[in-house]
Amino acid sequence: MQASFSELQQRAAAVADLDGALAVLEWDQEVNMAAGGAERRARQIATLAGLRHERAKSELWPLVQTLAEPQRLERFAPAVQANVRQLYRKLARTMRLDQALVEKLAQTTSRAVHAWQLARSKDAFADFAPHLEALVELKRAEAEAYGYDVSPYDALLDTYEPGLRSAFIQKLFSEFKPWLVDTAARLARAPQATDSMFQHPIAESAQWTLSLALLQRLGFDFTRGRQDKSAHPFTTGFGPEDVRITTMLSNDDVRPLLYSTIHEFGHALYEQGLPAEFYGLPQGQAWSLSIHESQSRLWENNVARSRAFWEYFFAELAPVYGAAWTGPAAGPDGAFRAVNRIGPSLIRVEADELTYHLHILLRFELEKDLIEGTLKVSDAPEAWNAKMLTYLGVAPPDDRRGILQDIHWSHGGFGYFPTYTLGSLYAAQFFAAASQALPDLNERIARGEFSALRNWLRENIHIHGTLYESDELCRRATGAGLDVAHFKNYFEQKMAMIYGA
């Protein structure tokens, strides 16, 4: 039995090697590749995706089926059983796709990423629309191949959070949205802290140096990773030994750089913390995007928007700003208040913690309508702007700051966006549990000491890979399943510090 599992691990690692090669090509496409290489790169990615699918089908899937037979499976240790079951679930789903569809999806998304980059730079949705239409049709075909009970969108949600259904997301938002709207309206009536201290130009070289120093302090392992620039920040890993993140620079405000860097650090820390000895197997991979996003949102918000963080970080950032960071509105408290201002914004990645979820609701509703065929691609910009006005009270002045702001749809990532809200809810619950286990956590953060939190996350989240589904992982880490009350309590306590209400 053990020899058979060893063979399984070898075959799974070989398939993971092809995944890594694909990821390198995709990373290079967004970071380094010249525009002229887009078409050939699309073909290269499609070829590798087809090879990966064929190898998984011919070499890995038969062995997984054999080892998953009940009389064989019961002889394994519980951790081995979990690996086999999760690999079986994942491959059984993948095997429903034929190789031609896999290659077509890979090629179309590669072309779409390049088209999105150009369309966004020119503020021309019409240039991206044909690519989006092609992707919507292909994602519908993918959903049909997977199968679903109610909505084709459910089949795509399952890609990012196994078992997740749109009915659950709709119910969550129906209960969560009134609190979001009421709280935002209440806080909007309160006197607002100034954020003028941040609104000063900083040389890109200084921003870059600052981001690298911040990553070093937080605990990013530069011997097993690197940071680069891209149009939209992202993280990709080729195994725990090689994890790459990207960030973005802003000419007149350092906050987009800071928070995109910290967000991606959370993803990268998770990837670097996965057990390398299970490379290629589920135990060496993240369970879901909701759990992955919990790690990035925890560092971005629960840590880096805290008063304790700015007690430490203000001294690091002040020399970059110089005289601009003086006066009664400056100091750690002023920075803490400025990065927690509540108010509507055009850009999701720059939104406050509260209204951020209205951005997610908008995207969830639009992409569900696109996949279900109740919204045409040609009508999507108008629908986007209308929902922005309804949910946030602002309307994008152009497509670049509207429907073209996110890269996800060009990746074919329909079903991804809801994991940001789920991840934020998990993050608040995980951070509450970590704070209980580490009573002096805030004091540690205020001193720029992050190792205790990193270790807690590694022991309770990272090392488990996909041994446990999201809710079970949450129960093991916190003692209970996902509960929105943790996010509400965390947020209300912080707002009481800032607004007194």
DOGU-155854 format. One line per 10 residues: number of its first residue (from 1); their letters; for each residue x, y, z of C-alpha. Coordinates in Angstrom, 2 decimals. Layout:
REM residues N
NUM> A> X/Y/Z | ... .
END
This chain:
REM residues 501
1> MQASFSELQQ> 0.00/0.00/0.00 | 2.73/2.45/0.97 | 4.56/1.91/-2.31 | 1.40/2.74/-4.22 | 1.00/5.97/-2.31 | 4.64/6.83/-3.01 | 3.94/6.30/-6.70 | 0.91/8.56/-6.38 | 3.03/11.28/-4.85 | 5.57/11.01/-7.66 .
11> RAAAVADLDG> 2.92/11.28/-10.34 | 1.19/14.15/-8.57 | 4.52/15.98/-8.32 | 5.07/15.57/-12.07 | 1.67/17.15/-12.77 | 2.52/19.92/-10.28 | 5.73/20.55/-12.22 | 3.63/21.33/-15.30 | 1.43/23.60/-13.16 | 4.59/25.40/-12.10 .
21> ALAVLEWDQE> 5.79/25.81/-15.68 | 2.41/27.29/-16.60 | 2.58/29.64/-13.63 | 6.03/30.87/-14.67 | 4.75/31.72/-18.14 | 1.72/33.51/-16.69 | 3.83/35.40/-14.15 | 6.25/36.48/-16.89 | 3.33/37.56/-19.06 | 2.18/40.07/-16.45 .
31> VNMAAGGAER> 5.60/41.20/-15.21 | 8.20/41.08/-18.00 | 6.84/40.05/-21.37 | 6.95/42.50/-24.27 | 3.60/43.22/-25.89 | 4.69/41.56/-29.11 | 4.97/38.19/-27.42 | 1.31/37.96/-26.43 | 0.04/35.71/-29.25 | 2.84/33.16/-29.08 .
41> RARQIATLAG> 2.63/33.13/-25.29 | -1.06/32.30/-25.54 | -0.19/29.30/-27.70 | 2.56/28.17/-25.32 | 0.23/28.36/-22.35 | -2.47/26.42/-24.20 | 0.00/23.70/-25.17 | 1.24/23.27/-21.61 | -2.31/23.31/-20.22 | -3.25/20.54/-22.64 .
51> LRHERAKSEL> -0.19/18.48/-21.69 | -0.95/18.93/-18.01 | -4.55/17.79/-18.50 | -3.54/14.77/-20.58 | -0.92/13.66/-18.08 | -3.31/13.99/-15.17 | -5.89/11.96/-17.07 | -3.62/9.18/-18.32 | -1.16/8.75/-15.44 | -2.53/10.26/-12.24 .
61> WPLVQTLAEP> -6.28/9.67/-12.42 | -6.18/5.85/-12.82 | -3.92/5.47/-9.79 | -6.09/7.79/-7.70 | -9.17/5.75/-8.62 | -7.42/2.58/-7.50 | -6.21/3.97/-4.18 | -9.61/5.52/-3.46 | -11.33/2.12/-3.45 | -12.76/1.70/0.08 .
71> QRLERFAPAV> -10.98/-1.58/0.86 | -7.64/-0.02/-0.08 | -8.23/3.42/1.37 | -9.11/2.17/4.86 | -5.64/0.66/5.26 | -3.95/4.04/5.05 | -3.28/6.47/7.89 | -5.91/9.25/8.24 | -3.68/11.92/6.66 | -3.01/9.70/3.62 .
81> QANVRQLYRK> -6.72/8.97/3.31 | -7.45/12.70/3.32 | -4.90/13.29/0.55 | -6.38/10.55/-1.61 | -9.97/11.69/-1.06 | -9.21/15.32/-1.86 | -7.18/14.42/-4.93 | -9.98/12.14/-6.09 | -12.56/14.92/-5.65 | -10.43/17.42/-7.53 .
91> LARTMRLDQA> -9.50/15.10/-10.40 | -12.99/13.65/-10.80 | -14.16/17.18/-11.48 | -11.28/18.02/-13.81 | -11.79/14.84/-15.83 | -15.19/16.13/-16.93 | -13.39/18.66/-19.14 | -12.10/17.54/-22.50 | -8.61/18.56/-23.54 | -9.79/20.82/-26.35 .
101> LVEKLAQTTS> -11.81/22.95/-23.90 | -8.87/23.10/-21.49 | -6.55/24.35/-24.23 | -9.10/26.80/-25.58 | -9.67/28.28/-22.13 | -5.95/28.64/-21.52 | -5.32/30.31/-24.85 | -8.33/32.63/-24.56 | -7.47/33.78/-21.04 | -3.87/34.45/-22.03 .
111> RAVHAWQLAR> -5.04/36.65/-24.90 | -7.64/38.29/-22.67 | -5.08/39.31/-20.04 | -3.05/41.12/-22.70 | -6.21/42.69/-24.15 | -7.33/43.84/-20.70 | -3.97/45.49/-20.04 | -4.19/47.44/-23.30 | -7.88/48.31/-22.92 | -7.35/49.53/-19.37 .
121> SKDAFADFAP> -4.41/51.71/-20.38 | -6.54/53.26/-23.16 | -9.79/53.34/-21.15 | -11.48/51.38/-23.92 | -13.87/48.67/-22.76 | -14.95/48.07/-26.36 | -11.48/46.68/-27.08 | -11.81/44.15/-24.25 | -15.48/43.26/-24.81 | -14.93/40.59/-27.53 .
131> HLEALVELKR> -12.45/38.79/-25.27 | -14.86/38.96/-22.34 | -17.67/37.59/-24.51 | -15.47/34.67/-25.56 | -14.56/33.97/-21.95 | -18.16/34.05/-20.77 | -19.11/31.49/-23.42 | -16.19/29.25/-22.51 | -16.92/29.49/-18.78 | -20.53/28.52/-19.48 .
141> AEAEAYGYDV> -19.24/25.49/-21.38 | -16.95/24.67/-18.47 | -19.87/24.92/-16.04 | -21.97/22.61/-18.22 | -19.14/20.07/-18.27 | -18.83/20.18/-14.47 | -22.58/19.99/-13.97 | -24.75/21.87/-11.47 | -28.14/21.69/-9.78 | -29.40/25.27/-9.91 .
151> SPYDALLDTY> -27.07/27.72/-11.64 | -24.04/27.35/-13.93 | -22.39/29.98/-11.73 | -22.45/27.47/-8.86 | -20.15/25.16/-10.81 | -17.63/27.99/-11.13 | -17.88/28.99/-7.46 | -16.91/25.43/-6.60 | -13.56/25.98/-8.33 | -12.54/28.54/-5.72 .
161> EPGLRSAFIQ> -14.43/27.32/-2.64 | -15.48/23.66/-2.88 | -19.13/23.26/-2.01 | -19.94/26.97/-2.17 | -23.21/27.89/-3.87 | -24.66/31.23/-4.94 | -27.66/30.72/-2.65 | -25.30/30.82/0.34 | -23.65/34.02/-0.90 | -27.04/35.63/-1.54 .
171> KLFSEFKPWL> -28.23/34.71/1.97 | -24.99/35.98/3.49 | -25.30/39.35/1.78 | -29.02/39.63/2.53 | -28.11/39.43/6.23 | -24.80/41.32/6.04 | -25.75/44.16/3.69 | -28.19/46.03/6.02 | -25.50/46.25/8.69 | -22.94/47.39/6.09 .
181> VDTAARLARA> -25.23/50.12/4.76 | -26.47/51.30/8.16 | -22.98/51.37/9.66 | -21.54/53.23/6.67 | -24.34/55.81/6.87 | -23.85/56.27/10.63 | -20.11/56.75/10.30 | -20.52/59.12/7.35 | -22.36/61.51/9.67 | -19.43/61.60/12.10 .
191> PQATDSMFQH> -16.51/64.06/11.78 | -13.98/62.55/9.42 | -10.28/62.28/10.08 | -8.03/63.95/7.54 | -5.85/61.84/5.28 | -3.98/64.82/3.83 | -0.80/63.53/5.44 | -0.70/60.76/2.85 | -1.50/62.92/-0.16 | 2.02/63.88/-1.15 .
201> PIAESAQWTL> 4.17/62.59/-4.00 | 6.91/60.11/-3.14 | 9.58/59.00/-5.59 | 8.96/55.51/-6.94 | 12.43/54.44/-5.85 | 11.64/55.41/-2.27 | 8.31/53.59/-2.39 | 10.00/50.47/-3.71 | 12.69/50.50/-1.03 | 10.03/50.99/1.62 .
211> SLALLQRLGF> 7.96/48.04/0.38 | 10.95/45.71/0.41 | 11.89/46.76/3.94 | 8.29/46.22/5.06 | 8.18/42.73/3.56 | 11.45/41.90/5.30 | 10.08/43.05/8.64 | 6.77/41.19/8.26 | 8.66/37.97/7.56 | 8.69/37.38/3.81 .
221> DFTRGRQDKS> 11.53/34.98/3.00 | 13.47/36.56/0.13 | 15.58/33.41/-0.23 | 12.36/31.71/-1.37 | 10.59/34.54/-3.14 | 10.70/37.97/-4.77 | 8.60/41.04/-5.44 | 7.98/42.74/-8.81 | 5.58/45.29/-10.32 | 2.45/44.59/-12.34 .
231> AHPFTTGFGP> -0.72/46.32/-13.51 | -2.72/44.46/-10.86 | -1.06/42.99/-7.74 | -1.00/39.19/-7.48 | 0.81/36.26/-5.88 | 1.92/33.08/-7.57 | 3.81/30.13/-6.17 | 5.75/27.34/-7.82 | 6.10/25.51/-4.51 | 7.03/26.86/-1.04 .
241> EDVRITTMLS> 10.60/27.41/-2.24 | 9.64/29.95/-4.95 | 6.77/32.34/-4.21 | 6.45/35.61/-6.12 | 4.36/38.67/-5.43 | 3.76/41.88/-7.31 | 2.66/45.30/-6.14 | 1.71/48.64/-7.65 | 3.05/52.17/-7.24 | 1.08/55.39/-7.02 .
251> NDDVRPLLYS> 2.41/58.83/-7.91 | 0.60/60.78/-5.22 | -0.27/58.41/-2.35 | 1.75/55.62/-0.79 | -1.26/53.73/0.60 | -2.00/51.67/-2.54 | 1.60/50.43/-2.49 | 1.53/49.67/1.23 | -1.72/47.78/1.30 | -1.26/45.89/-1.95 .
261> TIHEFGHALY> 2.19/44.81/-0.74 | 0.86/43.69/2.64 | -2.14/41.94/1.06 | 0.08/39.93/-1.25 | 2.47/39.21/1.63 | -0.40/37.39/3.38 | -0.89/35.18/0.33 | 2.84/34.58/0.01 | 3.29/33.71/3.68 | 0.61/31.03/3.29 .
271> EQGLPAEFYG> 2.33/29.61/0.22 | 5.74/29.64/1.90 | 4.21/27.92/4.94 | 2.69/24.96/3.08 | 4.49/21.65/3.82 | 7.04/21.15/1.05 | 7.20/17.37/1.62 | 3.69/17.10/0.19 | 4.44/18.98/-3.04 | 1.84/18.05/-5.65 .
281> LPQGQAWSLS> -0.54/16.52/-3.12 | -3.53/18.26/-1.54 | -1.77/18.50/1.82 | 0.84/20.68/0.15 | -1.78/23.03/-1.32 | -4.22/25.62/0.02 | -7.75/24.33/0.52 | -9.62/27.26/-1.01 | -9.45/30.88/-2.08 | -11.59/31.89/0.92 .
291> IHESQSRLWE> -8.91/30.59/3.28 | -6.19/32.08/1.07 | -7.91/35.47/1.12 | -8.32/35.19/4.89 | -4.55/35.27/5.17 | -4.10/38.32/2.94 | -7.02/40.22/4.46 | -5.82/39.45/8.00 | -2.44/41.06/7.39 | -3.85/43.89/5.30 .
301> NNVARSRAFW> -6.64/44.87/7.69 | -6.51/43.25/11.12 | -2.78/43.92/11.39 | -1.86/46.82/9.11 | -4.91/48.99/9.79 | -4.53/48.59/13.55 | -3.41/51.29/15.98 | -0.62/48.98/17.13 | 0.80/48.63/13.63 | 1.02/52.37/13.15 .
311> EYFFAELAPV> 2.70/52.75/16.52 | 5.53/50.79/14.95 | 5.30/51.73/11.29 | 4.91/55.51/11.57 | 8.57/55.82/12.49 | 9.53/53.74/9.45 | 7.45/55.81/7.04 | 7.95/59.29/8.49 | 11.45/59.82/7.02 | 10.04/59.16/3.54 .
321> YGAAWTGPAA> 7.49/61.95/3.96 | 9.67/64.35/5.91 | 8.00/67.67/6.74 | 4.68/66.49/5.31 | 4.30/64.25/8.36 | 4.34/66.90/11.04 | 1.61/68.78/12.82 | -1.38/67.87/15.00 | -2.97/65.50/12.45 | 0.19/63.42/12.03 .
331> GPDGAFRAVN> 1.77/60.87/14.34 | 0.76/57.20/14.76 | -2.77/58.12/15.82 | -3.26/60.40/12.82 | -2.02/57.72/10.44 | -4.24/55.10/12.10 | -7.29/57.32/11.65 | -6.36/58.21/8.07 | -6.05/54.60/6.86 | -9.41/53.77/8.44 .
341> RIGPSLIRVE> -11.49/56.57/6.93 | -14.92/55.28/5.97 | -16.45/56.49/2.74 | -17.36/55.40/-0.79 | -14.60/54.85/-3.30 | -14.36/53.99/-6.97 | -11.59/51.41/-6.66 | -12.08/48.11/-4.82 | -8.48/47.65/-3.73 | -8.48/51.15/-2.22 .
351> ADELTYHLHI> -11.82/50.76/-0.42 | -12.23/50.83/3.35 | -12.96/47.60/5.20 | -16.70/48.28/5.36 | -17.70/49.46/1.90 | -15.24/46.98/0.35 | -17.93/44.33/0.66 | -20.38/46.38/-1.40 | -17.77/46.29/-4.18 | -17.76/42.49/-3.85 .
361> LLRFELEKDL> -21.57/42.30/-3.88 | -21.62/44.30/-7.12 | -19.14/41.98/-8.81 | -20.88/38.85/-7.55 | -24.23/39.96/-8.95 | -22.81/41.06/-12.31 | -20.71/37.97/-13.00 | -23.55/35.68/-11.95 | -25.84/37.49/-14.41 | -23.19/37.23/-17.16 .
371> IEGTLKVSDA> -22.79/33.49/-16.68 | -26.53/32.88/-16.41 | -27.11/34.90/-19.58 | -29.35/37.57/-18.06 | -26.76/40.29/-18.70 | -25.03/40.95/-22.03 | -21.37/41.89/-22.07 | -22.24/45.01/-24.05 | -24.54/46.14/-21.24 | -22.10/45.32/-18.43 .
381> PEAWNAKMLT> -20.43/48.77/-18.11 | -23.79/50.48/-17.72 | -24.91/47.86/-15.19 | -21.63/48.28/-13.31 | -22.02/52.06/-13.09 | -25.67/51.78/-12.01 | -24.82/49.41/-9.18 | -21.93/51.61/-8.08 | -24.35/54.50/-7.79 | -26.91/52.40/-5.92 .
391> YLGVAPPDDR> -24.54/50.64/-3.51 | -21.84/53.26/-3.02 | -23.32/56.54/-4.19 | -20.54/57.18/-6.71 | -20.37/56.59/-10.45 | -17.12/55.84/-12.31 | -16.18/58.65/-14.70 | -14.57/56.16/-17.06 | -14.21/52.41/-17.62 | -10.64/52.35/-16.32 .
401> RGILQDIHWS> -11.94/53.21/-12.88 | -15.06/51.16/-13.46 | -15.46/47.80/-15.10 | -11.84/47.58/-16.27 | -10.25/48.06/-12.84 | -9.92/44.34/-11.93 | -7.95/41.69/-13.79 | -10.02/38.73/-12.57 | -12.44/38.36/-15.47 | -9.61/38.40/-18.00 .
411> HGGFGYFPTY> -8.22/35.39/-16.10 | -11.61/33.70/-16.41 | -11.97/34.08/-12.64 | -15.77/34.03/-12.47 | -16.64/32.94/-8.93 | -13.48/34.35/-7.34 | -14.82/37.64/-5.97 | -17.10/36.22/-3.21 | -14.05/34.64/-1.59 | -12.81/38.14/-0.65 .
421> TLGSLYAAQF> -15.80/38.69/1.64 | -15.64/35.15/3.02 | -11.90/35.61/3.53 | -12.43/38.86/5.44 | -14.90/37.13/7.76 | -12.53/34.23/8.37 | -9.68/36.71/8.92 | -11.50/38.49/11.74 | -12.29/35.17/13.42 | -8.73/33.86/13.03 .
431> FAAASQALPD> -7.26/37.10/14.38 | -9.59/37.00/17.39 | -8.42/33.45/18.14 | -4.77/34.42/17.70 | -5.27/37.39/20.04 | -6.76/35.11/22.66 | -3.85/32.68/22.34 | -1.34/35.57/22.35 | -2.60/38.08/24.95 | 0.25/40.49/24.21 .
441> LNERIARGEF> -0.21/40.37/20.43 | -0.95/44.09/20.08 | 2.12/44.98/22.11 | 4.23/42.74/19.88 | 2.84/44.37/16.73 | 3.52/47.83/18.18 | 7.17/46.80/18.54 | 7.32/45.48/14.98 | 7.48/41.87/16.18 | 5.38/39.63/13.94 .
451> SALRNWLREN> 6.93/36.20/14.49 | 4.40/35.06/17.11 | 1.47/35.76/14.79 | 3.26/34.13/11.86 | 3.87/31.02/13.95 | 0.25/30.86/15.12 | -0.99/31.07/11.54 | 1.54/28.49/10.38 | 0.57/26.01/13.08 | -3.20/26.51/12.84 .
461> IHIHGTLYES> -3.72/27.25/9.13 | -0.76/26.82/6.79 | 0.64/23.39/7.64 | -2.72/21.66/7.20 | -2.92/22.29/3.46 | -6.19/20.71/2.33 | -6.56/18.16/5.10 | -9.61/20.06/6.35 | -12.38/21.91/4.56 | -12.81/25.60/5.34 .
471> DELCRRATGA> -15.40/25.26/8.09 | -13.56/22.39/9.78 | -10.27/24.29/9.60 | -12.03/27.29/11.17 | -13.43/25.12/13.98 | -10.03/23.65/14.72 | -8.35/27.06/14.75 | -11.03/29.04/16.58 | -13.36/26.55/18.26 | -16.37/27.42/16.10 .
481> GLDVAHFKNY> -17.55/27.61/12.51 | -17.61/30.84/10.54 | -19.52/33.57/12.38 | -20.05/37.08/10.96 | -20.24/38.42/14.53 | -16.44/38.33/14.82 | -16.05/40.76/11.92 | -18.78/43.04/13.27 | -17.29/43.07/16.77 | -13.77/43.71/15.48 .
491> FEQKMAMIYG> -14.91/46.53/13.23 | -17.18/48.20/15.79 | -14.40/48.18/18.40 | -12.00/49.84/16.00 | -14.55/52.44/14.91 | -15.25/53.25/18.57 | -11.55/54.11/18.92 | -11.75/56.45/15.93 | -15.26/57.88/15.91 | -16.32/57.24/19.50 .
501> A> -19.38/55.45/18.13 .
END
